[in-house]
Structure formats: structure tokens, C-alpha cells
Amino acid sequence: MKNTLRNLHRRLARLLNNLRIYRMARRVARVTPAPREIRPVAFFKASSGLDDLSWNSAFHLLTSWGLRLQGIPVAYFACKQGMSRCVLGTNRHNPAQPPPCRSCIFQAKTLYSGVPVNRLSGSPIMGTPDNQTTVTWFTFERNVELEAALKPLSLPELMTFTWQGIPLGELVLPALRWILRRHHLVDDDATRFLYREYILSAFNVAQHFEQFLEQTQPQAVIVFNGQFYPEATAKWVAQRRGVRVITHEVGLMPMTGFFTEGEATIYPIEIPDSFELTEAQNARLDAYLEQRFQGNFSMAGIQFWPSMKGLDETFLEKAAAFRQIVPVFTNVIFDTSQPHANTVFSDMFAWLDLVLKTARLHPETLFILRAHPDEARPGKESQESVAEWVQTHRATELPNLLFVPPQEYLSSYELIARSKFVMIYNSTIGLEASILGAPVLCAGKARFTRYPTVFFPQSIGEYRDTLEKFLTAEKIEAPVEFRRNARRFLYYQLFRTSLPFGEFLERGVLPVNARLKIFEPHRLLEAPAIQTITRGLFAGGDFLLEESQQKR
């Protein structure tokens, strides 16, 4: 009964939200000024939501409205049953199940209410007739020749598969790992079936998007995250033609988006060498960190720490038997940041193998292996988890290795305070540990490793030597610049790159969904987020909020 009522509540909330979107979309269409005689900005939509308004769908929609209200023509390119199997519509327990196209198309059509349809003709023109904003829907056409070429291939062959110069196997791989919730794929019928269908769909996207670009000649393309295969393919096609591509993701602050000309999932941030935090900026950052260190934060609507538990007497008694404590913080193996991270080690588990070997050689050190709390998130549970790795390798049989599972909300910050040094793969906790003054040994490329914030050896041999040196040293001193750069980076990520959309959005029934607020369309023109994106697109900007635009 509770589930039935909950589902009814969600359906009613979605219906009311869609009605609000429909009305606002119509209002935007009515008050939009005559388009300028400039090339349009293209918005690609395929993986940022199914049957509700996700945060990234909301950023996509509000940004396009903000541009249109300035007379900037927009060309939408959206899925209308355009893939055999899409990422969000895949049922990994039943790969043969088709995606929920009907509800997804209804949702997309709601977003583009009042926008005329553009039918691809293959004729290159400047935008569309009268340079107006239009939506182009793409459908799926199965390529029989490609399908035949894919059928006999093994999983390793699919991973490196190229067709007509397009590296389809490589473009598809991150999405397949994400939906299957694992890095090391199983070479079985189900996995190969999904891989083939994803490749067929990616090629279909490439064909239609190529035609769309030829016809509309956009000056820039805006896509969600750039890692899921439809967006990765669109990005590849656009960049091959020399078209500028902007990717976006959720920002670090609630109800914020992050836009960049780089890879959104690695958060590339350009910080001037001359930038130093003022007294007011330091105070603002400290206020945020005070909440963060208590577990009071969320990202994309998800509260990772419903509570935070301190170190109990049992733990303290165990720790007292060792000379030193070293916490080891892991990541979710299928996360979209991981393809960027694997520059020294082949993957996170290869790193953990080395950690385990080292732990056996150093019985005087208590290694605390901390699984990421998102690894066990309901509905997104990892199928290749650190817990499984621990069990397979019988790691907890070592008296000097303590495993903290994802469901145990032990305070990472208390661990850091008692540690000799901290080990991470590419987790943000490393940045926070540097801010707390702890030495941090990093194994994977992280968003912050482009700046001196942590110790980051550039080969496995160098990493092994550094780890051994740290374990045997009497004391490890982290350079002063690590803490300075960590604070500078985090300040930028929180208050300069996180573009606020909270004036127009609020949390939906589910935390991963947004609900549109009622507002006058012209307020979008005054919004710092829209002004920043516009400046980044047309005035050589960097998609960073100016200090004067930030709310205190």
C-alpha cells in the first residue's frame, strides 16, 4: 500500500511539473524576440533523463531558454526512439527489454513545447527558415552491414572496434561499464548483446547528427557529460568537424550546474597563479567545510551521509596496538570520472592489489580500507565492489587491515586526523585531507592533481617507492603549497564553477529530479548562470561566475 501511494504521489508530482514546464515553454516561445542573424547553438538530448525532469535536463532547458530570450537561435537535437538500447533505458537484468521510449518521448516533447519541428533534408542552410529555433527528432535505423560485422566479435574485439573511421567500441565503453556497474566486463552473451546494440545505436546517432550539423551549421554544441555513448558520439562528430563542444554536469553545490569546454566529468578548472583567497573568501570556504566535515552536503540531490559516526572505543583499542594508521579511500569503479583516472594504474583494483601486498609487508601499520558510500546506493549498487574485492582476496584475514563497508558512516575526517598519511585513488576526500594538513598519496588522476595539492607519482614503480618511503619515515611533511592550492581549487569549484539555478528550480519528489518553479521568463536574462554561460559562448568567457555575481 505504501509503495502504491508513493508511486501515485510521484506520478501526480510529475504530471503537475510537466504541466508547469509546458506552460512556461509556451510562454518562452511567445515572448522570444526575433532571432539574430547568427549561427545557432545546438543542444543535444539523449541521456539526461527518461520520464521526469533530471537536474541536467533542467540545466539544458533553462540554458536554452535563456539564450532564446536573447534572440540567439537554438537548434535542439533530441531522441525519438533513436536508439535500439539507450543507457538509462537499459535493464541490465534483462538486456533484451526495450527502453521506455513512449514515456521518454512524451517528457522530451513537453520540454520543447511550442518549438517547431525541423525535418532533416541534408541541405546545408544557415540554421533553419528565418533562422528560427527548431527541434530535430532522430529515430533509429538498423545498419544491416554493421550488424553483420559485429555479430562474430568477442568482447575484446568490440572494445577496439572502429567503423568508417569512428572508434565506436571506445566511445561506447564508458556507458556500458556505467550501466553494468562494473569496470571489468564479463565476456558473455548478455554483455556482447548490449555492446553490439550500443554500437549500432552510436553509429545511428553519428549518421543523424552529422546530417543535423551539416544542415544547421551551429557555432557550438552543448551536451550532457560527454561520457555516455550518445553524447560521446555527438561530441566526437562535432569536434571532427571543428565545432566547439560544451559539456555540462551537476555542480558541487546544491542546484548548480557545471559547464566547460573541457571534459565535464573531470572538472577542468583554470586558476590564475596570482589568485589568493581574501579574508572573506577564506571565511566562506571555512563555513562550507565546517558543514562538510559533519557530513552535511549533497550532490545531484543525493545525501551520501545520512549520519556520521565517530570512532568508537573498539576501534581506538584496535588502533592502539599499531605504530601508525593509514586510511585508504576508494572510488566507485564504474563512475564516469574513472576513465580519466587510470593513468598510472590500469584501474582502481590494480592499485588495491598493490595496497594489499604492501599491507602484508608492514604489520606495524593499520590500514583502514574505506569503501565509498555511493557504492551501495539503492538502485545503483556496484556489481564489482570493494567489498567483493575484499572477500575474494581475503583481505580482512590480515590483522592490520580493517574494512569499512559503504553502509557504515564512519567519520572519514576523524580517520584523517589520526592518520600518518592518507591514501586515495582519485577521491575528493584527498583534497579535503590536504586542506586539513594531512600528507596525501594519490594513485589516480583527479580533478585537482593538475595543481600541486597531493603527492602523485607518475609510474607504478615511483608510486611503490613513495609508499614504502612514507611507511618507514619517522614523519612526513606535506609542502605548504599543497594546502594553499587545495583551498584555492575547492573555492573555485564551489563558488566559481558551480552555476546557480536554484532561483528557477527546487528538489522534486525524488532527490535526483528537479521541479520547475513559477517565474517570469525575463528573470532568466538577469540570472548569473545564464549570463555566465552566454559570456562563455560569445564573449571569450570561461564559464566561471564573477565574484560580483555570487550570492553570499
Secondary structure per residue as TSV (DSSP state, phi and psi in degrees):
chain	resnum	aa	ss	phi	psi
A	1	M	-	360.0	-43.8
A	2	K	H	-61.5	-42.9
A	3	N	H	-64.3	-38.9
A	4	T	H	-63.3	-45.9
A	5	L	H	-64.5	-38.0
A	6	R	H	-64.8	-42.1
A	7	N	H	-66.5	-39.6
A	8	L	H	-63.7	-41.0
A	9	H	H	-62.3	-43.5
A	10	R	H	-66.1	-41.3
A	11	R	H	-64.1	-40.5
A	12	L	H	-65.6	-43.2
A	13	A	H	-62.6	-40.1
A	14	R	H	-66.0	-40.7
A	15	L	H	-62.0	-45.4
A	16	L	H	-67.2	-37.6
A	17	N	H	-66.4	-41.9
A	18	N	H	-64.8	-36.0
A	19	L	H	-64.0	-39.6
A	20	R	H	-65.9	-42.5
A	21	I	H	-62.5	-45.2
A	22	Y	H	-58.0	-46.9
A	23	R	H	-66.5	-41.0
A	24	M	H	-68.3	-40.1
A	25	A	H	-60.1	-40.3
A	26	R	H	-66.3	-39.7
A	27	R	H	-64.7	-43.3
A	28	V	H	-60.2	-43.1
A	29	A	H	-62.1	-36.3
A	30	R	H	-72.4	-36.9
A	31	V	H	-96.8	-1.4
A	32	T	-	-64.9	130.1
A	33	P	-	-72.0	170.2
A	34	A	-	-57.9	134.6
A	35	P	-	-66.8	146.0
A	36	R	-	-71.7	160.8
A	37	E	S	-85.6	66.9
A	38	I	S	-133.9	162.5
A	39	R	-	-68.2	145.8
A	40	P	-	-75.3	167.8
A	41	V	E	-102.4	127.8
A	42	A	E	-93.4	137.4
A	43	F	E	-117.9	120.8
A	44	F	E	-100.1	129.7
A	45	K	E	-133.6	118.0
A	46	A	S	-149.0	-29.8
A	47	S	S	-126.2	12.3
A	48	S	S	-99.9	23.2
A	49	G	-	154.6	159.6
A	50	L	S	-114.4	-79.7
A	51	D	S	-114.4	16.0
A	52	D	S	-149.1	172.9
A	53	L	-	-86.6	101.3
A	54	S	B	-75.3	167.3
A	55	W	H	-62.0	-42.6
A	56	N	H	-71.7	-31.6
A	57	S	H	-63.5	-38.4
A	58	A	H	-66.2	-42.7
A	59	F	H	-62.3	-41.9
A	60	H	H	-57.6	-49.3
A	61	L	H	-68.4	-48.6
A	62	L	H	-64.7	-38.8
A	63	T	H	-63.7	-44.4
A	64	S	H	-65.6	-38.5
A	65	W	H	-61.8	-43.8
A	66	G	H	-60.5	-38.3
A	67	L	H	-69.9	-45.0
A	68	R	H	-61.1	-37.7
A	69	L	T	-67.5	-14.0
A	70	Q	T	-95.8	7.0
A	71	G	T	81.6	14.4
A	72	I	-	-89.9	119.3
A	73	P	-	-66.4	141.3
A	74	V	E	-122.0	138.0
A	75	A	E	-117.9	107.3
A	76	Y	E	-83.9	139.3
A	77	F	E	-127.1	111.8
A	78	A	E	-134.0	154.7
A	79	C	E	-79.1	130.4
A	80	K	S	-130.6	79.4
A	81	Q	S	58.0	46.1
A	82	G	-	-93.3	1.3
A	83	M	-	-136.9	144.0
A	84	S	S	-65.0	-44.1
A	85	R	S	-139.9	119.3
A	86	C	-	-95.5	168.0
A	87	V	S	-68.0	-56.4
A	88	L	T	-69.3	-24.0
A	89	G	T	-91.1	5.6
A	90	T	-	-82.0	132.9
A	91	N	-	-100.6	103.2
A	92	R	T	-67.3	-20.0
A	93	H	T	-80.3	-20.2
A	94	N	-	-144.2	78.2
A	95	P	T	-57.5	-25.3
A	96	A	T	-73.1	-16.1
A	97	Q	S	-67.4	126.7
A	98	P	-	-70.2	156.5
A	99	P	-	-70.7	160.3
A	100	P	-	-80.7	66.6
A	101	C	H	-63.2	-36.7
A	102	R	H	-60.2	-51.0
A	103	S	H	-69.4	-33.3
A	104	C	H	-67.9	-43.3
A	105	I	H	-64.5	-40.9
A	106	F	H	-58.7	-43.3
A	107	Q	H	-63.7	-44.7
A	108	A	H	-65.0	-40.5
A	109	K	H	-65.0	-30.5
A	110	T	H	-63.7	-42.6
A	111	L	H	-61.4	-36.2
A	112	Y	T	-104.0	28.3
A	113	S	T	-58.1	134.4
A	114	G	T	84.6	-1.0
A	115	V	-	-98.5	124.2
A	116	P	-	-67.8	150.6
A	117	V	B	-84.9	135.9
A	118	N	-	-105.9	125.2
A	119	R	-	-100.5	126.5
A	120	L	-	-62.9	129.7
A	121	S	-	-119.1	-12.7
A	122	G	S	85.1	-3.8
A	123	S	-	-88.7	120.1
A	124	P	-	-69.7	121.5
A	125	I	-	-136.5	164.9
A	126	M	S	-78.3	97.2
A	127	G	S	69.3	-116.6
A	128	T	S	-141.0	174.9
A	129	P	G	-50.0	129.9
A	130	D	G	63.4	13.6
A	131	N	G	58.9	28.1
A	132	Q	-	-80.2	162.9
A	133	T	-	-72.8	134.1
A	134	T	E	-140.3	165.8
A	135	V	E	-118.4	132.6
A	136	T	E	-109.3	121.5
A	137	W	E	-96.7	134.0
A	138	F	E	-112.2	142.7
A	139	T	-	-115.4	172.9
A	140	F	-	-96.8	132.1
A	141	E	-	-128.5	113.7
A	142	R	-	-73.0	125.9
A	143	N	-	-89.7	108.7
A	144	V	H	-64.2	-40.7
A	145	E	H	-64.4	-43.0
A	146	L	H	-65.1	-43.3
A	147	E	H	-58.4	-42.1
A	148	A	H	-65.5	-37.2
A	149	A	H	-68.3	-31.4
A	150	L	H	-80.6	-29.6
A	151	K	T	-54.0	-44.8
A	152	P	T	-84.8	-0.5
A	153	L	-	-78.1	143.5
A	154	S	-	-81.0	172.5
A	155	L	H	-60.6	-47.7
A	156	P	H	-58.8	-35.4
A	157	E	H	-70.4	-36.4
A	158	L	H	-65.0	-35.1
A	159	M	H	-63.5	-29.3
A	160	T	T	-109.5	14.4
A	161	F	-	-71.2	134.0
A	162	T	-	-127.6	140.3
A	163	W	B	-138.6	124.0
A	164	Q	T	52.8	38.6
A	165	G	T	81.8	-0.7
A	166	I	B	-98.7	123.5
A	167	P	-	-77.5	68.7
A	168	L	H	-61.8	-40.9
A	169	G	H	-60.1	-41.7
A	170	E	H	-70.2	-39.7
A	171	L	H	-66.9	-32.4
A	172	V	H	-83.2	-28.8
A	173	L	H	-54.5	-49.2
A	174	P	H	-59.0	-37.7
A	175	A	H	-67.8	-39.7
A	176	L	H	-65.7	-42.0
A	177	R	H	-63.2	-38.1
A	178	W	H	-66.2	-47.2
A	179	I	H	-73.4	-29.9
A	180	L	H	-86.2	-4.4
A	181	R	T	59.6	39.0
A	182	R	-	-155.6	156.7
A	183	H	S	-91.9	-47.6
A	184	H	S	-87.9	103.9
A	185	L	-	-75.2	149.3
A	186	V	-	-90.4	129.9
A	187	D	-	-83.0	73.3
A	188	D	S	-124.7	177.1
A	189	D	H	-60.2	-43.0
A	190	A	H	-63.9	-43.9
A	191	T	H	-67.2	-44.1
A	192	R	H	-65.4	-35.9
A	193	F	H	-61.1	-49.0
A	194	L	H	-63.4	-41.0
A	195	Y	H	-60.2	-45.7
A	196	R	H	-63.6	-44.4
A	197	E	H	-65.6	-37.7
A	198	Y	H	-64.6	-41.7
A	199	I	H	-65.7	-44.5
A	200	L	H	-58.6	-41.4
A	201	S	H	-69.9	-39.4
A	202	A	H	-63.2	-40.8
A	203	F	H	-65.3	-38.0
A	204	N	H	-62.4	-43.6
A	205	V	H	-58.6	-45.7
A	206	A	H	-60.1	-43.5
A	207	Q	H	-64.5	-47.7
A	208	H	H	-70.6	-38.2
A	209	F	H	-70.5	-34.5
A	210	E	H	-60.0	-44.8
A	211	Q	H	-65.8	-40.1
A	212	F	H	-61.7	-44.7
A	213	L	H	-65.0	-38.7
A	214	E	H	-63.1	-38.2
A	215	Q	H	-79.5	-43.0
A	216	T	H	-89.5	-23.4
A	217	Q	-	50.1	55.7
A	218	P	-	-70.9	155.1
A	219	Q	S	-87.3	-16.0
A	220	A	E	-159.0	154.7
A	221	V	E	-122.7	133.3
A	222	I	E	-113.7	123.5
A	223	V	E	-131.5	155.1
A	224	F	E	-75.3	128.7
A	225	N	S	48.9	-31.6
A	226	G	S	75.7	4.5
A	227	Q	-	-105.1	-38.9
A	228	F	S	-65.1	147.9
A	229	Y	H	-62.3	-35.1
A	230	P	H	-62.7	-44.8
A	231	E	H	-71.2	-38.1
A	232	A	H	-62.2	-38.8
A	233	T	H	-68.8	-45.3
A	234	A	H	-60.5	-41.7
A	235	K	H	-62.6	-43.9
A	236	W	H	-62.4	-45.1
A	237	V	H	-63.6	-44.2
A	238	A	H	-65.0	-45.3
A	239	Q	H	-67.3	-31.7
A	240	R	H	-63.7	-31.1
A	241	R	T	-86.8	-0.8
A	242	G	T	81.3	17.6
A	243	V	-	-88.5	134.7
A	244	R	E	-67.0	136.0
A	245	V	E	-121.6	128.7
A	246	I	E	-111.7	128.8
A	247	T	E	-108.9	154.3
A	248	H	E	-138.6	154.2
A	249	E	E	-146.6	175.0
A	250	V	E	-69.0	144.3
A	251	G	-	-82.3	174.5
A	252	L	S	-74.9	-26.2
A	253	M	S	-91.6	154.7
A	254	P	T	-58.8	140.2
A	255	M	T	57.6	37.2
A	256	T	E	-125.5	153.2
A	257	G	E	-117.1	156.4
A	258	F	E	-120.6	123.3
A	259	F	E	-118.2	139.3
A	260	T	E	-156.4	153.8
A	261	E	S	-84.4	-6.9
A	262	G	S	-95.4	-150.9
A	263	E	-	-90.2	112.4
A	264	A	G	-60.3	-34.1
A	265	T	G	-74.6	-7.9
A	266	I	G	-110.1	-2.1
A	267	Y	-	51.3	63.7
A	268	P	-	-69.2	126.9
A	269	I	-	-131.0	127.3
A	270	E	-	-96.6	113.5
A	271	I	-	-111.8	121.0
A	272	P	-	-60.1	141.6
A	273	D	T	-58.0	-30.0
A	274	S	T	-80.5	-8.3
A	275	F	-	-71.7	124.8
A	276	E	-	-130.2	140.7
A	277	L	-	-69.1	135.1
A	278	T	-	-79.0	174.0
A	279	E	H	-60.6	-41.2
A	280	A	H	-68.0	-39.5
A	281	Q	H	-67.9	-39.3
A	282	N	H	-61.2	-41.0
A	283	A	H	-65.6	-39.5
A	284	R	H	-65.3	-42.9
A	285	L	H	-65.6	-42.1
A	286	D	H	-62.7	-36.5
A	287	A	H	-64.0	-40.9
A	288	Y	H	-64.6	-47.0
A	289	L	H	-63.0	-34.0
A	290	E	H	-59.4	-40.9
A	291	Q	H	-72.0	-41.7
A	292	R	H	-60.5	-43.7
A	293	F	T	-68.0	-12.1
A	294	Q	T	-99.5	1.6
A	295	G	T	85.9	8.6
A	296	N	-	-89.7	77.3
A	297	F	-	-157.7	160.5
A	298	S	-	-145.5	162.2
A	299	M	B	-144.1	131.3
A	300	A	T	55.9	32.0
A	301	G	T	83.4	-4.1
A	302	I	B	-95.0	126.6
A	303	Q	-	-95.1	103.4
A	304	F	S	-71.8	-27.7
A	305	W	-	-118.9	89.6
A	306	P	S	-63.8	-23.8
A	307	S	-	-156.7	165.3
A	308	M	-	-134.7	124.8
A	309	K	B	-102.6	135.4
A	310	G	-	-77.0	175.1
A	311	L	-	-76.6	122.9
A	312	D	-	-89.3	177.3
A	313	E	H	-63.2	-36.4
A	314	T	H	-60.6	-44.3
A	315	F	H	-65.4	-45.6
A	316	L	H	-62.9	-36.6
A	317	E	H	-65.9	-42.0
A	318	K	H	-64.8	-44.5
A	319	A	H	-64.0	-31.3
A	320	A	T	-64.7	-18.1
A	321	A	T	-82.8	-2.8
A	322	F	S	-117.3	155.6
A	323	R	S	-72.9	-31.5
A	324	Q	E	-155.6	158.2
A	325	I	E	-117.6	134.5
A	326	V	E	-131.1	106.2
A	327	P	E	-76.6	143.5
A	328	V	E	-122.2	111.4
A	329	F	E	-101.8	128.1
A	330	T	-	-104.8	175.5
A	331	N	-	-120.7	172.6
A	332	V	-	-81.7	122.9
A	333	I	T	-64.6	-27.8
A	334	F	T	-98.5	3.8
A	335	D	S	-58.9	149.7
A	336	T	T	-71.2	-5.7
A	337	S	T	-81.9	-17.7
A	338	Q	H	-67.7	-36.5
A	339	P	H	-57.6	-30.8
A	340	H	H	-77.4	-27.4
A	341	A	H	-76.2	-29.8
A	342	N	T	-81.7	69.5
A	343	T	T	-106.3	-28.1
A	344	V	S	-101.2	-54.5
A	345	F	S	-97.8	155.4
A	346	S	S	-66.6	-29.4
A	347	D	S	-170.4	174.8
A	348	M	H	-62.5	-35.9
A	349	F	H	-70.9	-29.9
A	350	A	H	-62.9	-37.7
A	351	W	H	-65.6	-44.1
A	352	L	H	-63.0	-32.5
A	353	D	H	-59.5	-42.4
A	354	L	H	-67.6	-39.3
A	355	V	H	-59.7	-43.4
A	356	L	H	-64.7	-43.3
A	357	K	H	-60.2	-40.3
A	358	T	H	-67.4	-39.5
A	359	A	H	-61.5	-36.4
A	360	R	H	-65.5	-29.0
A	361	L	H	-86.2	-8.4
A	362	H	-	-131.9	72.8
A	363	P	T	-65.8	-14.0
A	364	E	T	-79.5	-8.7
A	365	T	E	-109.7	131.4
A	366	L	E	-92.0	112.4
A	367	F	E	-92.7	125.1
A	368	I	E	-110.2	105.2
A	369	L	E	-88.3	113.5
A	370	R	E	-107.2	114.6
A	371	A	-	-77.3	145.1
A	372	H	-	-68.4	135.1
A	373	P	G	-61.3	-24.7
A	374	D	G	-75.5	-8.8
A	375	E	G	-67.0	-22.6
A	376	A	G	-118.0	21.1
A	377	R	-	-61.6	129.7
A	378	P	T	-54.9	129.4
A	379	G	T	88.0	-10.9
A	380	K	-	-134.3	26.7
A	381	E	-	-63.1	134.4
A	382	S	-	-67.5	135.5
A	383	Q	S	-94.3	0.3
A	384	E	S	-140.8	83.4
A	385	S	-	-103.1	164.2
A	386	V	H	-66.0	-36.4
A	387	A	H	-59.8	-42.4
A	388	E	H	-65.3	-41.5
A	389	W	H	-61.0	-43.9
A	390	V	H	-59.2	-44.6
A	391	Q	H	-66.7	-45.8
A	392	T	H	-61.8	-39.4
A	393	H	T	-91.8	3.1
A	394	R	T	50.7	42.2
A	395	A	G	-65.8	-35.3
A	396	T	G	-75.2	-4.5
A	397	E	G	-71.1	-18.6
A	398	L	S	-71.4	127.2
A	399	P	T	-66.6	-17.5
A	400	N	T	-106.2	21.5
A	401	L	E	-128.9	122.2
A	402	L	E	-114.4	126.0
A	403	F	E	-99.9	127.7
A	404	V	E	-107.5	108.8
A	405	P	-	-70.3	164.3
A	406	P	T	-63.5	-26.4
A	407	Q	T	-82.6	-5.6
A	408	E	-	-97.6	112.6
A	409	Y	-	-90.4	59.1
A	410	L	B	-74.0	137.9
A	411	S	-	-65.4	111.4
A	412	S	H	-65.3	-29.1
A	413	Y	H	-74.1	-32.9
A	414	E	H	-68.8	-35.2
A	415	L	H	-62.2	-44.8
A	416	I	H	-60.5	-41.2
A	417	A	H	-62.2	-28.1
A	418	R	H	-100.1	1.2
A	419	S	-	-88.0	154.4
A	420	K	S	-76.0	-44.3
A	421	F	-	-155.5	171.3
A	422	V	E	-118.5	138.6
A	423	M	E	-112.0	133.2
A	424	I	E	-136.0	163.1
A	425	Y	S	-90.4	-76.6
A	426	N	S	-143.2	27.7
A	427	S	-	-71.1	145.8
A	428	T	T	-62.6	-20.5
A	429	I	H	-59.9	-24.8
A	430	G	H	-65.6	-39.1
A	431	L	H	-63.2	-43.8
A	432	E	H	-67.1	-37.2
A	433	A	H	-63.3	-38.9
A	434	S	H	-63.2	-39.9
A	435	I	H	-63.2	-34.5
A	436	L	T	-77.3	-4.4
A	437	G	T	93.3	6.0
A	438	A	-	-83.6	142.7
A	439	P	-	-68.2	135.5
A	440	V	E	-124.6	125.9
A	441	L	E	-104.6	116.0
A	442	C	E	-104.8	139.8
A	443	A	-	-110.2	-18.8
A	444	G	S	-126.9	151.9
A	445	K	-	-63.5	127.9
A	446	A	-	-120.7	168.7
A	447	R	T	-59.3	-25.3
A	448	F	T	-103.0	-2.4
A	449	T	T	-77.5	-8.8
A	450	R	T	-71.4	-15.2
A	451	Y	S	-112.9	148.8
A	452	P	S	-66.4	94.6
A	453	T	S	-126.3	-24.4
A	454	V	S	-145.2	166.6
A	455	F	B	-78.9	121.9
A	456	F	-	-135.6	84.4
A	457	P	-	-60.8	148.3
A	458	Q	S	-102.4	9.6
A	459	S	S	-150.9	161.6
A	460	I	H	-64.3	-40.8
A	461	G	H	-61.6	-44.7
A	462	E	H	-65.1	-37.3
A	463	Y	H	-64.4	-46.4
A	464	R	H	-60.3	-42.2
A	465	D	H	-65.8	-41.1
A	466	T	H	-65.8	-41.6
A	467	L	H	-61.8	-44.4
A	468	E	H	-62.9	-41.7
A	469	K	H	-62.5	-42.7
A	470	F	H	-65.3	-40.6
A	471	L	H	-68.7	-31.3
A	472	T	H	-95.9	-14.1
A	473	A	S	-68.3	150.0
A	474	E	S	-68.8	-40.5
A	475	K	-	-153.3	146.8
A	476	I	-	-115.4	127.2
A	477	E	-	-106.0	120.3
A	478	A	-	-81.8	133.8
A	479	P	-	-55.6	143.8
A	480	V	H	-57.2	-34.0
A	481	E	H	-65.5	-23.5
A	482	F	H	-61.4	-48.3
A	483	R	H	-67.2	-41.6
A	484	R	H	-60.3	-49.2
A	485	N	H	-67.9	-34.4
A	486	A	H	-64.1	-41.7
A	487	R	H	-67.5	-41.3
A	488	R	H	-62.8	-44.4
A	489	F	H	-64.3	-47.9
A	490	L	H	-64.4	-37.6
A	491	Y	H	-60.9	-45.9
A	492	Y	H	-61.1	-44.9
A	493	Q	H	-65.3	-37.0
A	494	L	H	-77.1	-47.4
A	495	F	H	-113.5	-6.7
A	496	R	T	-114.7	-39.2
A	497	T	S	-89.5	-23.2
A	498	S	-	-82.4	103.6
A	499	L	E	-86.4	122.3
A	500	P	E	-79.8	127.9
A	501	F	-	-118.6	9.4
A	502	G	T	-65.1	-18.6
A	503	E	T	-66.9	-22.6
A	504	F	T	-116.4	-8.9
A	505	L	E	-132.3	155.0
A	506	E	E	-141.5	167.6
A	507	R	E	-67.5	138.1
A	508	G	-	-83.5	-167.6
A	509	V	S	-62.0	-43.5
A	510	L	S	-96.3	143.1
A	511	P	T	-62.7	-23.0
A	512	V	T	-82.2	-3.5
A	513	N	B	-114.9	152.1
A	514	A	E	-111.8	156.4
A	515	R	E	-122.6	133.2
A	516	L	E	-75.0	133.6
A	517	K	-	-83.4	164.4
A	518	I	-	-89.0	127.8
A	519	F	-	-155.6	163.0
A	520	E	-	-79.3	131.6
A	521	P	T	-53.4	-35.6
A	522	H	T	-63.5	-19.0
A	523	R	H	-65.2	-23.5
A	524	L	H	-61.8	-34.3
A	525	L	H	-66.3	-24.6
A	526	E	H	-94.3	-4.8
A	527	A	-	-73.9	129.8
A	528	P	H	-55.3	-36.2
A	529	A	H	-63.5	-46.5
A	530	I	H	-67.8	-40.1
A	531	Q	H	-63.6	-39.4
A	532	T	H	-66.9	-43.9
A	533	I	H	-65.5	-41.8
A	534	T	H	-61.6	-43.1
A	535	R	H	-64.5	-38.7
A	536	G	H	-66.5	-32.8
A	537	L	H	-79.5	-39.4
A	538	F	H	-119.2	-13.4
A	539	A	S	-125.1	25.9
A	540	G	S	67.5	25.6
A	541	G	-	-78.0	177.7
A	542	D	-	-119.7	14.1
A	543	F	S	62.5	26.5
A	544	L	-	-109.5	137.0
A	545	L	-	-63.5	140.2
A	546	E	-	-78.8	152.6
A	547	E	G	-56.1	-36.7
A	548	S	G	-69.4	-16.7
A	549	Q	G	-91.5	-7.0
A	550	Q	-	-84.9	137.9
A	551	K	-	-85.4	136.2
A	552	R	-	-87.1	360.0
